[in-house]
Amino acid sequence: HTLSVFYRITDGEQVEVVSRDDQGLFWIGTDHGLRRLDPVTQRYEKIETNLFKRVSAIQTDHNNQLWIGAQNMLFSYDTRLKTFFILGGPNDYFPNELSTIYAPPSYKEYIYLGGIHGLLRINKKVVQASDSIEIRLADIVLDGVSLGKDRQAETGVQIPWNYKSFQLKIRNAERDINRKYIYRYMVNHNHERIDIESYDPVLSMPLLASGNYSVSVSFYTLNGVWSEPVRLLEFDVMPPWYRDARIRGLLLLILVAFLYWRIAAMLKKKEAKAQKKMEEVLESTSQEKVHFLLNVSHELRTPLTLIYSPLHKLLEKLEQPEMGGDERKELRTQLISVHRAADRMKSIINMTLDISKIDSEEYKLQLMPHAVNEWIYAVAEGFKYEVEDKSMELDFRLEELPSPLRFDDRKCEIILSNLLMNALKFSPVGGRIAISTMRHDGYLRISVADQGPGLGDIHPEKLFAWFYQGAHTKGGTGVGLAYSKVLVEKHGGTIGACNNADGGATFYFELPLLVQEDEVEKRIPEVPPFFSSPLSIETDGHTELNLAEYSILIVEDNRELCEFLEKALRDDYKAVFTAYDGEQAWEVLSQQAVDLVISDVMMPHVGGYELCRRIKSDELSSHIPVVLLTALGDTNSMGTGYRMGADAYVSKPFDMEVLQQMLRSQLWNRELLKKQYREKFIRVAPAGSAGGMTPDELFLEKLNQLILDNLSSGELNVTFLTQEMGISRTPLYAKLKALTNLGVNDYINRMRIEKSVELLLHSSLPISEISERVGFEYHRYFSTLFKQVKGMSPRQFRQEGKIS
């Protein structure tokens, strides 16, 4: 069994000799070194050493000592200390290849081993004396050339990076010719060490990387340990020229300079090319712009003339004492003509202004369901008098639709009006215009056919290009059809034109019959809260504010304009305060409860921008909307105003009705914000990070935390909050009322109700205990208030919460 294990574990090695000690351990000599085998545990162990490889003889004794013959040398191995001892030199051992014959353990004073040079007798009591020799650097050989002899641990030796061979020769001052020494060379570089063990007193080093090196050497002593290292040499391998820091810096500087020159040349060339292209575009479009402006002026001059002449006649007739029935009829016709011309002028101006906003993200359609046929009749009704003036006839050929079609009626009215205006412009007097609808391939086509000259040889796509007017003399801006094309495409439809078989042309546009809800952004006003709100909702969907409950502050250094605004607004609002500069306005704000501020920008002492900044940065006034009035209507001025926190910006001169509507809009937005604050901040969960909160939200968050921390305390009241918040009673009430439309006590009670909701749903506490925990002294009052807020008693609320 032991032999089978022995042959299995020594697979791959050639066994030379085997010996067994008195402990039963097998010591095996192979062509790869010394091995040990424990037959009990079957553990096979390699004895690591660099002194020899092939073992030719092994002899054991009872003193835990092995005698090993290897490589013509004799070694002793202490199995307890695990150290080797080299015999030779002083021990008069001469090289001898010992026999591989098995030798049993020796229990006598001497050991006998046979070799090719005779019988060897070994005294087991030989003294293992330590030895010491002097090692020094004998020579440095670089590329076959000696750099000197008998050198001592030199430093600062420089070796070129492209050397071919490099050797260090050492000399043993007390060398024994009968002893073979083993040396350990230690090469240190960049805090790393490489050990090289060799019998050769010459160390050859191949090509080394650049850097600093130091070489030390030690030898293996007779008692089996390495001697103290002796430092031989410290040298530097020089880096190649292209790795020199100065050369690298110079190359980098040259590279940066070249890249800079190249990029500058490319940018200059690109800029010159762009400039040339811009000049070509400007040159090609300048004439179109001039014609466009002239045509717009002409188009505006016509309705202005139609407005001026009838008004002049009306003024003359109003001076007459009496006016007959025919005169009244004529007066009505003239007023209708004035209204129609003014409406046409408004449409042209709106269309011209909307051109610049076509590509804006804010330019979105408001898709709503409409009965198409009724809508077409309503649009065509606006052209009734133009049709009558030219003695023309409108022929409606409308297909009945089973359901309303979703489209933006205002935008589509512009499209249909443009087509009708073109048809009226080119149709002869007494002609006929046909308006028809037809469904096909998931689209509804709305067509307008006239009896004019037709399209001729003009490609239909060219008709819808910007500023194209054709060769006619009917006038126009060249933007109506192009603008209509953009509006149709935003609906997901198409627009086109074709010649009629019997003369004239047909212009049409197509709208998709099915439009998904998420294709457009609906902007339906949010219904305001029904409680504690001054808003009332009318049946037509518009909102009306009760302005008599709001106070405003007018800040204007022009006293006449300030008085004009005060007179125009005082009948609608609860109070209108005035100030002539920002400093006076700040004093008013500190003494009065103001809901909105209207301020000029350029004023003495404190201007409008600074006043706006103060209002928006102060905790007690940051909620007040600020509308800035100024004659500076440029983009930079408006941007400055908005950066200071302005809510709206109105350029002078302004229309009073527009200003009043803007004020209503700001107050309405404030009411919506109150609703959002009530929903968002009347809760018991923390809001999280305050990094993105506004000053108003931070104020409410601080107030909420203070209330929640003292919810069950009987001292939680208005006085307690004013002391903890550092705000007097009136400003605290005004601030909270402006943000949530609730008084301080009502706000505390709402917080208590919200906390009770949490306890009712997520705890099993009795309702009476919950009432006490949230700060209600009387259970009946708690139940009554809970029912007013939640619409049911606490008990019903808990039961329904468990069911759901």
C-alpha positions in Angstrom: 0.0 0.0 0.0 2.8 2.4 0.9 4.6 1.7 -2.4 1.4 2.4 -4.4 1.0 5.7 -2.6 4.7 6.4 -3.2 4.5 5.8 -7.0 1.3 7.8 -7.3 2.5 11.0 -5.5 5.9 11.0 -7.2 4.3 11.0 -10.7 6.4 13.2 -13.0 9.6 12.9 -11.0 12.4 10.4 -11.3 13.2 8.8 -7.9 16.9 8.4 -7.4 17.2 7.2 -3.7 14.9 6.5 -0.7 15.7 6.3 3.0 13.6 5.8 6.1 14.3 7.3 9.5 13.5 5.8 12.9 10.2 7.7 13.0 8.9 5.9 9.9 9.2 8.8 7.5 10.4 8.3 4.0 13.0 10.7 2.6 13.1 10.6 -1.1 15.7 11.9 -3.5 14.5 12.7 -7.0 15.9 14.5 -10.0 14.0 17.6 -8.8 15.2 17.7 -5.2 14.5 16.4 -1.7 11.0 15.1 -0.7 9.4 13.7 2.5 6.5 11.2 2.7 4.5 10.4 5.8 2.9 6.9 5.2 0.3 7.4 7.9 -1.1 10.7 6.8 0.0 10.1 3.2 1.3 13.7 3.2 3.9 14.3 0.5 6.1 17.4 1.1 8.7 19.1 -1.0 11.8 20.4 0.9 12.4 23.8 -0.8 16.1 24.7 -1.3 18.2 26.3 -4.1 21.4 24.4 -3.0 20.8 21.4 -5.3 18.4 19.7 -7.6 19.3 16.0 -8.3 19.9 13.9 -5.1 22.1 10.9 -5.5 22.4 9.6 -1.9 20.5 9.8 1.4 21.6 8.4 4.8 19.5 8.9 8.1 20.6 8.6 11.7 18.9 8.6 15.0 19.8 12.3 15.7 17.2 13.6 13.3 19.9 14.3 10.8 20.0 13.6 7.1 23.2 13.2 5.1 22.6 14.1 1.4 24.8 13.6 -1.6 23.9 15.9 -4.5 25.8 17.5 -7.4 29.2 16.1 -6.2 28.6 17.8 -2.8 27.7 16.7 0.7 24.9 18.3 2.7 23.5 17.8 6.2 19.9 18.5 6.9 18.5 19.0 10.4 14.9 17.7 10.2 13.8 19.6 13.4 15.4 23.0 12.6 14.8 22.5 8.8 18.3 23.9 8.0 21.0 22.7 5.6 24.7 22.5 6.3 27.3 22.3 3.5 30.3 20.0 4.1 33.5 20.8 2.4 36.6 22.9 2.6 37.5 22.9 6.3 35.8 19.5 6.6 38.2 18.0 3.9 35.4 16.9 1.7 36.4 16.5 -2.0 33.9 16.3 -4.8 32.5 12.8 -5.1 29.4 11.4 -6.9 27.8 9.3 -4.1 26.1 6.0 -4.7 22.2 5.7 -4.9 22.2 2.4 -3.1 19.8 2.3 -0.2 21.5 2.8 3.2 19.7 1.9 6.4 19.7 4.3 9.3 22.9 4.6 11.2 23.2 4.3 14.9 26.9 4.4 15.3 29.4 7.2 15.4 30.3 7.1 11.7 28.4 7.0 8.5 29.8 5.2 5.4 28.8 6.2 1.9 30.2 4.9 -1.3 31.0 7.0 -4.4 32.7 6.8 -7.7 35.9 8.1 -6.0 35.9 5.7 -3.2 34.4 5.1 0.3 33.4 8.2 2.3 33.4 8.0 6.2 31.5 10.8 7.9 31.9 11.6 11.6 28.3 12.5 12.8 29.8 14.7 15.5 31.4 17.1 13.0 31.2 20.7 14.3 29.1 23.0 12.1 31.1 26.2 12.6 29.9 29.5 11.1 32.0 31.2 8.6 32.5 34.7 7.3 34.1 36.0 4.2 34.7 39.4 2.7 32.9 40.1 -0.6 33.7 43.1 -2.7 33.0 44.4 -6.2 35.8 43.3 -8.5 34.9 44.9 -11.8 32.1 46.5 -13.8 31.9 45.5 -17.5 29.8 47.6 -19.8 29.4 46.4 -23.4 32.5 44.3 -23.0 34.6 47.2 -21.6 35.9 47.2 -18.0 35.2 50.3 -16.1 37.8 49.5 -13.4 38.9 46.9 -10.8 38.6 46.5 -7.1 35.7 49.0 -6.8 33.9 49.7 -3.5 30.1 50.2 -3.4 30.2 53.1 -5.8 27.3 55.5 -6.4 26.4 57.8 -9.2 27.4 55.4 -12.0 25.4 56.3 -15.1 24.5 53.6 -17.6 23.2 54.6 -21.1 19.6 53.4 -21.9 20.7 51.6 -25.1 23.5 49.5 -23.6 24.0 45.9 -24.9 25.5 44.1 -21.9 26.2 44.9 -18.3 28.0 42.7 -15.7 29.1 43.0 -12.1 32.0 40.8 -11.0 32.5 40.1 -7.3 35.6 38.7 -5.5 35.7 36.6 -2.3 38.8 37.7 -0.3 39.0 34.4 1.7 37.8 32.0 -0.9 38.4 28.3 -0.3 39.2 26.5 -3.6 37.6 23.3 -2.3 34.3 25.0 -1.5 31.6 26.0 -3.9 29.7 29.2 -2.8 26.1 30.1 -3.6 25.4 33.8 -3.8 22.2 35.8 -3.5 22.1 39.1 -5.5 19.5 41.6 -4.5 18.5 44.3 -7.1 16.4 47.2 -5.8 14.4 49.5 -8.1 11.4 51.7 -7.3 10.9 50.1 -3.9 10.8 46.7 -5.5 13.5 44.0 -5.0 14.5 41.1 -7.2 16.5 38.2 -5.7 18.9 36.2 -8.0 20.6 33.1 -6.5 23.6 31.7 -8.3 26.9 29.9 -7.9 28.4 32.4 -10.4 30.4 35.3 -9.0 29.4 37.3 -12.1 25.9 39.0 -12.2 24.7 39.7 -15.8 21.8 42.1 -16.1 19.8 42.5 -19.4 18.4 45.8 -20.6 16.9 47.6 -17.6 14.2 50.3 -17.5 15.4 53.8 -16.8 15.7 54.7 -13.1 17.9 54.3 -10.0 19.2 50.8 -9.0 21.2 49.4 -6.1 22.7 45.9 -6.0 23.6 44.0 -2.8 25.0 40.4 -2.3 25.1 37.7 0.4 26.3 34.1 0.5 25.0 30.9 2.0 27.0 30.0 5.1 28.1 26.6 6.3 25.4 26.6 9.1 22.6 27.0 6.6 21.7 30.7 6.7 22.4 33.7 4.5 25.0 36.2 5.5 24.4 39.9 5.9 24.0 41.6 2.5 26.9 43.6 1.3 26.2 46.6 -0.9 28.0 46.4 -4.2 26.9 49.3 -6.5 24.3 52.0 -6.9 23.8 53.2 -10.5 21.4 55.1 -12.8 20.1 53.9 -16.1 19.6 57.1 -18.1 16.2 57.6 -19.9 16.2 58.0 -23.7 16.3 61.5 -25.0 12.6 61.5 -25.9 11.7 60.8 -22.3 13.5 63.7 -20.9 11.1 66.1 -19.1 12.5 69.2 -20.9 12.2 67.5 -24.3 8.7 66.4 -23.5 7.8 69.9 -22.4 9.1 71.4 -25.6 7.3 68.8 -27.7 4.1 69.5 -25.8 4.5 73.2 -26.3 5.0 72.7 -30.0 2.0 70.4 -30.3 -0.2 72.9 -28.4 1.0 75.7 -30.6 0.3 73.7 -33.7 -3.2 72.7 -32.5 -4.0 76.3 -31.6 -2.9 77.4 -35.0 -4.8 74.7 -36.8 -8.0 75.3 -34.8 -7.8 79.0 -35.2 -7.3 78.6 -39.0 -10.3 76.2 -39.2 -12.5 78.6 -37.1 -11.4 81.5 -39.2 -12.2 79.6 -42.4 -15.5 78.5 -41.0 -16.4 82.0 -39.9 -15.4 83.4 -43.3 -17.6 80.8 -45.0 -20.5 81.4 -42.6 -20.1 85.2 -43.1 -20.1 84.8 -46.9 -23.2 82.5 -46.7 -24.9 85.0 -44.4 -24.2 87.8 -46.8 -25.7 85.8 -49.6 -28.8 84.9 -47.6 -29.2 88.5 -46.5 -28.8 89.8 -50.0 -31.3 87.2 -51.4 -33.9 87.9 -48.7 -33.5 91.7 -48.2 -35.7 92.4 -51.2 -38.3 89.9 -50.0 -38.3 91.6 -46.6 -38.8 95.0 -48.1 -41.7 93.8 -50.2 -43.1 92.0 -47.2 -43.1 95.2 -45.1 -44.5 97.2 -48.0 -47.3 94.7 -48.5 -48.1 94.6 -44.8 -48.3 98.4 -44.7 -50.6 98.3 -47.7 -52.8 95.6 -46.2 -53.0 97.7 -43.0 -53.7 100.9 -44.9 -56.8 99.5 -46.6 -58.7 98.6 -43.4 -57.5 101.9 -41.9 -59.1 103.7 -44.8 -62.3 101.8 -44.4 -62.3 102.7 -40.7 -61.5 106.4 -41.2 -64.0 107.2 -44.0 -67.1 105.7 -42.3 -66.2 107.3 -39.0 -65.8 110.7 -40.7 -69.2 110.4 -42.2 -70.7 109.3 -38.9 -69.3 112.4 -37.2 -70.9 114.6 -39.9 -74.3 112.9 -39.5 -74.3 112.9 -35.7 -74.3 116.7 -36.0 -77.6 116.7 -37.8 -80.7 117.1 -35.5 -82.7 114.3 -37.0 -82.0 111.0 -38.6 -84.5 109.0 -40.6 -84.9 105.2 -40.9 -82.9 104.9 -44.0 -80.1 107.0 -42.5 -80.1 104.7 -39.4 -79.9 101.7 -41.7 -77.0 103.3 -43.6 -75.4 104.1 -40.2 -75.7 100.5 -39.2 -74.1 99.3 -42.4 -71.2 101.7 -42.0 -70.7 100.6 -38.4 -70.6 97.0 -39.5 -68.1 97.9 -42.1 -65.9 99.6 -39.5 -66.1 96.6 -37.2 -65.3 94.2 -40.0 -62.3 96.3 -41.1 -61.0 96.6 -37.6 -61.4 92.8 -37.1 -59.5 92.2 -40.3 -56.7 94.5 -39.2 -56.5 92.7 -35.9 -56.3 89.3 -37.6 -53.5 90.5 -39.9 -51.5 91.9 -37.0 -52.1 88.8 -34.9 -51.0 86.5 -37.8 -47.9 88.7 -38.4 -46.9 88.5 -34.7 -47.6 84.7 -34.4 -45.2 84.0 -37.2 -42.2 84.5 -34.8 -43.7 82.0 -32.3 -44.5 79.2 -34.7 -41.5 77.0 -33.6 -41.8 77.9 -29.9 -42.7 75.1 -27.5 -45.3 77.3 -26.0 -47.2 77.5 -29.4 -49.5 74.6 -28.8 -52.9 73.7 -30.1 -56.0 73.7 -27.9 -57.9 70.7 -29.4 -61.6 70.6 -28.4 -64.5 68.8 -30.0 -66.5 70.9 -32.4 -69.4 70.4 -34.8 -67.7 71.0 -38.1 -70.6 72.2 -40.2 -71.9 74.7 -37.6 -68.3 76.0 -37.3 -68.0 76.5 -41.1 -71.3 78.4 -41.2 -70.1 80.6 -38.3 -66.8 81.4 -40.1 -68.4 82.1 -43.4 -70.9 84.4 -41.7 -68.1 86.8 -41.0 -67.7 87.3 -44.8 -71.4 88.0 -45.4 -71.0 91.6 -46.3 -68.0 91.1 -48.6 -70.0 88.5 -50.5 -73.0 90.9 -50.7 -70.7 93.8 -51.9 -69.5 91.7 -54.8 -73.0 90.2 -55.5 -71.5 86.7 -55.0 -73.1 83.5 -53.7 -71.8 81.0 -51.1 -72.6 77.4 -52.0 -72.4 75.0 -49.0 -71.9 71.3 -49.8 -71.3 69.9 -46.4 -71.2 66.2 -45.5 -72.9 65.2 -42.2 -70.5 63.8 -39.6 -71.6 61.3 -37.0 -69.6 62.9 -34.2 -67.8 66.2 -33.5 -64.2 66.6 -34.7 -61.4 67.6 -32.4 -59.4 70.6 -33.6 -58.3 74.1 -32.5 -61.2 76.3 -33.8 -59.2 79.6 -33.5 -56.3 78.3 -35.6 -58.5 76.6 -38.1 -60.6 79.8 -38.4 -57.4 81.5 -39.6 -56.9 78.8 -42.2 -60.5 78.9 -43.6 -60.5 82.7 -43.5 -57.4 82.9 -45.6 -58.9 80.5 -48.1 -62.1 82.5 -48.2 -60.3 85.8 -48.5 -58.2 84.5 -51.5 -61.4 83.2 -53.1 -63.1 86.6 -52.7 -60.0 88.4 -54.0 -59.7 86.4 -57.2 -63.4 85.6 -58.0 -65.3 88.0 -60.4 -68.3 90.0 -59.3 -71.4 87.9 -59.3 -69.4 84.7 -59.1 -69.9 81.7 -56.8 -67.7 80.2 -54.0 -68.3 76.6 -53.0 -67.5 75.4 -49.5 -67.5 71.6 -49.2 -66.4 68.8 -46.9 -65.6 65.2 -47.6 -64.2 62.2 -45.6 -61.6 59.9 -47.0 -58.7 57.8 -45.7 -59.2 58.9 -42.0 -59.2 62.6 -42.9 -61.8 65.3 -43.3 -61.1 67.6 -46.3 -62.5 71.1 -46.2 -62.4 72.7 -49.7 -63.0 76.3 -51.0 -63.6 76.5 -54.8 -63.7 79.8 -56.6 -64.3 80.9 -60.2 -61.1 82.9 -60.6 -58.2 82.6 -63.1 -57.0 79.4 -61.5 -53.4 78.3 -60.7 -52.1 78.3 -64.3 -48.7 76.7 -64.5 -47.7 77.4 -60.9 -46.9 74.3 -58.9 -49.2 74.0 -55.9 -46.4 73.7 -53.4 -45.0 77.1 -54.4 -48.2 78.7 -53.4 -47.5 77.9 -49.7 -44.0 79.2 -49.6 -43.2 82.2 -47.4 -43.6 85.6 -49.1 -44.7 84.1 -52.5 -47.3 86.3 -54.2 -47.4 85.3 -57.8 -47.7 87.5 -60.9 -51.1 89.0 -60.0 -51.8 92.5 -59.0 -54.3 91.8 -56.3 -51.9 92.6 -53.5 -51.1 90.6 -50.3 -48.4 89.8 -47.9 -47.3 86.4 -49.1 -47.6 84.9 -45.6 -51.3 83.9 -45.3 -51.1 80.6 -47.1 -47.7 79.8 -45.7 -48.9 80.4 -42.2 -52.0 78.3 -42.9 -49.8 75.4 -44.0 -47.9 75.5 -40.7 -51.2 75.5 -38.7 -52.5 72.5 -40.7 -49.3 70.5 -40.2 -49.4 71.2 -36.5 -52.9 69.5 -36.6 -51.3 66.5 -38.4 -53.0 67.3 -41.7 -52.1 68.6 -45.1 -53.0 71.6 -47.3 -53.1 71.9 -51.1 -54.6 73.4 -54.2 -55.6 72.3 -57.7 -57.2 73.7 -60.8 -60.9 73.2 -61.4 -62.1 71.5 -64.6 -64.6 74.3 -65.3 -62.2 77.1 -64.4 -61.0 78.6 -61.2 -59.1 76.9 -58.4 -59.9 74.8 -55.3 -57.9 75.3 -52.1 -58.4 72.6 -49.4 -57.0 71.5 -46.1 -57.4 68.1 -44.4 -57.7 67.3 -40.6 -57.3 63.9 -39.1 -60.7 62.4 -37.9 -59.1 60.8 -34.9 -56.8 62.8 -32.6 -55.3 61.2 -29.4 -55.8 63.1 -26.1 -52.0 63.2 -25.4 -51.1 64.9 -28.8 -51.8 68.4 -27.4 -51.5 70.1 -24.0 -54.9 71.0 -22.7 -55.0 74.2 -20.7 -58.3 73.9 -18.9 -58.5 76.2 -15.9 -58.4 74.3 -12.6 -61.6 74.6 -10.5 -60.8 76.6 -7.4 -61.6 75.3 -3.9 -65.2 75.9 -2.7 -64.2 76.7 0.8 -62.8 80.0 2.1 -62.4 81.3 -1.5 -63.7 84.6 -3.0 -64.0 82.9 -6.4 -67.2 82.2 -8.2 -67.5 80.0 -11.3 -69.8 81.0 -14.1 -71.6 78.6 -16.4 -69.5 79.5 -19.5 -66.3 78.3 -17.8 -64.8 81.7 -17.1 -63.8 82.8 -13.7 -64.7 86.0 -11.9 -62.9 87.4 -8.9 -64.5 89.4 -6.2 -62.0 92.2 -6.5 -63.6 94.0 -3.6 -61.8 91.7 -1.3 -58.3 92.6 -2.5 -56.0 95.5 -1.8 -53.3 96.8 -4.3 -50.4 99.2 -4.1 -49.5 101.5 -7.0 -45.9 102.7 -7.1 -45.3 105.4 -9.7 -43.2 108.6 -9.6 -45.3 110.3 -12.3 -48.1 111.7 -10.2 -50.5 112.2 -13.0 -50.2 108.5 -14.1 -50.3 107.4 -10.5 -53.6 109.3 -10.0 -55.0 108.0 -13.3 -54.3 104.4 -12.2 -55.7 105.0 -8.7 -59.0 106.4 -10.1 -59.3 103.6 -12.7 -58.9 100.9 -10.1 -60.3 102.2 -6.8 -64.0 101.4 -7.7 -63.1 97.7 -8.2 -60.8 97.0 -5.2 -61.2 97.1 -1.5 -58.3 99.5 -1.1 -55.8 101.2 -3.5 -52.6 102.5 -1.8 -50.2 104.8 -3.7 -46.5 105.6 -3.3 -44.1 107.7 -5.4 -40.9 105.6 -5.0 -39.7 102.3 -3.7 -38.9 103.6 -0.3 -42.4 104.9 0.4 -43.8 101.6 -1.0 -41.8 99.6 1.4 -43.2 101.6 4.3 -46.7 101.0 3.0 -46.1 97.3 2.8 -44.9 97.2 6.4 -48.1 98.9 7.6 -50.8 97.6 5.3 -52.0 94.3 4.1 -51.4 94.4 0.3 -52.4 91.6 -2.1 -50.7 92.9 -5.3 -48.1 95.6 -6.2 -48.0 97.6 -9.5 -44.6 99.4 -9.8 -42.8 101.5 -12.3 -39.1 100.6 -12.9 -37.3 103.9 -13.1 -38.0 105.9 -10.0 -35.8 108.1 -7.7 -34.3 106.7 -4.5 -35.4 103.0 -4.7 -36.4 101.8 -8.2 -38.8 99.1 -9.2 -36.2 96.3 -9.6 -34.8 96.9 -6.1 -38.4 97.1 -4.7 -39.2 93.8 -6.4 -36.1 92.2 -5.0 -36.9 93.3 -1.5 -40.5 92.1 -1.7 -39.5 88.6 -3.0 -36.6 88.1 -0.6 -38.5 89.1 2.6 -40.3 86.2 4.3 -43.4 88.3 5.2 -43.9 89.7 1.7 -42.5 87.1 -0.7 -46.0 85.9 -1.6 -47.2 89.3 -3.0 -47.4 89.3 -6.8 -45.4 92.2 -8.5 -46.3 93.7 -11.9 -43.7 96.0 -13.3 -44.6 98.9 -15.6 -41.9 100.5 -17.8 -41.1 102.1 -21.1 -38.1 99.8 -21.4 -39.7 97.0 -23.4 -36.4 95.3 -24.6 -35.5 91.8 -23.8 -32.7 92.6 -21.4 -34.9 94.9 -19.3 -37.6 92.3 -19.1 -35.1 89.6 -18.2 -33.8 91.8 -15.4 -37.3 92.2 -14.1 -38.0 88.5 -14.1 -34.7 87.7 -12.4 -35.6 90.0 -9.6 -38.8 87.9 -9.1 -41.4 89.9 -11.1 -44.6 88.1 -11.8 -45.5 90.1 -14.9 -44.0 92.8 -17.1 -46.0 95.4 -19.0 -44.5 97.9 -21.4 -45.7 101.4 -21.8 -47.9 102.6 -23.3 -50.4 99.9 -22.3 -54.1 99.3 -22.7 -56.0 99.8 -19.4 -58.3 96.9 -20.1 -55.3 94.6 -20.7 -53.7 95.8 -17.5 -56.9 95.0 -15.6 -57.1 91.6 -17.1 -53.5 90.9 -16.1 -54.2 92.0 -12.5 -57.1 89.6 -12.4 -55.0 86.9 -13.8 -52.3 87.4 -11.2 -54.9 87.3 -8.4 -56.5 84.3 -9.9 -53.1 82.5 -10.0 -52.5 83.4 -6.4 -55.9 81.7 -5.5 -54.8 78.6 -7.3 -51.5 78.7 -5.5 -53.4 78.9 -2.2 -55.2 75.8 -3.1 -52.0 74.0 -3.9 -50.4 75.1 -0.6 -53.4 73.8 1.3 -53.2 70.4 -0.4 -49.4 70.2 -0.2 -48.6 71.6 3.2 -51.6 70.7 5.4 -50.1 67.2 6.1 -48.2 65.4 8.8 -45.4 63.9 6.6 -42.2 65.9 6.2 -41.6 67.5 2.8 -38.0 66.2 2.5 -35.1 68.3 1.1 -35.6 72.0 1.3 -33.2 72.7 -1.5 -35.8 73.4 -4.1 -38.4 75.2 -1.9 -39.5 78.8 -2.4 -39.4 81.2 0.6 -43.2 80.8 1.0 -42.8 77.0 1.1 -40.0 77.2 3.6 -42.2 79.4 5.8 -45.1 76.9 5.7 -42.7 74.0 6.3 -41.2 75.7 9.4 -44.7 76.5 10.7 -45.9 72.9 10.1 -42.9 71.4 12.0 -43.5 73.8 14.9 -47.2 72.8 15.1 -46.5 69.1 14.8 -43.9 69.2 17.5 -46.4 70.8 20.0 -49.6 69.3 18.7 -50.8 67.8 22.0 -49.8 70.8 24.0 -52.4 73.0 25.5 -50.2 76.1 24.8 -50.4 75.7 21.0 -52.2 78.9 20.0 -51.5 82.1 18.1 -49.5 83.6 20.9 -47.2 80.6 21.0 -46.6 80.6 17.3 -45.8 84.3 17.2 -43.2 83.9 19.9 -41.6 80.8 18.3 -41.7 82.2 14.7 -40.5 85.6 15.7 -43.4 87.3 14.0 -46.1 89.5 15.4 -49.7 88.5 15.3 -50.9 90.7 12.4 -48.1 89.8 9.9 -48.4 86.1 10.8 -52.2 86.2 10.1 -51.7 88.2 6.9 -49.0 85.8 5.6 -50.9 82.7 6.4 -54.1 84.1 5.0 -52.4 85.1 1.8 -50.8 81.7 1.3 -53.6 79.3 2.3 -56.7 81.5 2.7 -57.0 80.2 6.3 -56.6 81.9 9.6 -54.0 80.8 12.2 -56.5 78.9 14.4 -58.2 77.3 11.4 -54.8 76.2 10.1 -53.8 74.6 13.5 -57.2 72.8 13.6 -56.7 71.5 10.0 -53.2 70.2 11.0 -54.8 68.5 14.0 -57.4 66.9 11.8 -54.8 65.6 9.4 -52.8 64.0 12.3 -56.0 62.4 13.6 -56.6 60.9 10.2 -53.2 59.2 10.4 -53.9 57.8 13.9 -57.4 56.6 12.9 -56.1 54.6 9.9 -52.8 53.4 11.3 -53.4 52.8 15.0 -55.9 51.1 17.3 -56.2 53.9 19.8 -59.6 54.8 21.0 -61.1 57.9 19.4 -61.2 59.8 22.7 -57.4 59.2 23.2 -56.7 60.3 19.6 -58.7 63.5 20.3 -56.5 64.2 23.3 -53.3 63.4 21.4 -54.0 65.9 18.6 -54.7 68.6 21.1 -58.6 68.7 21.4 -59.7 69.1 25.0 -63.3 68.2 24.2 -64.2 65.1 22.3 -67.5 66.4 21.1 -65.8 69.5 19.5 -63.2 67.2 17.8 -66.0 65.0 16.3 -67.9 68.1 15.1 -64.8 69.7 13.4 -63.7 66.3 11.9 -67.1 65.9 10.3 -67.1 69.4 8.9 -63.7 68.8 7.2 -64.0 65.1 6.2 -67.8 64.9 5.7 -68.2 62.0 8.2 -67.6 61.2 11.9 -64.2 59.8 13.1 -65.8 56.4 13.7 -67.3 56.2 10.2 -64.0 57.4 8.7 -62.1 54.6 10.5 -64.6 52.0 9.4 -64.5 53.0 5.8 -60.7 53.1 5.9 -60.5 49.5 7.1 -63.0 48.4 4.5 -61.1 50.0 1.6 
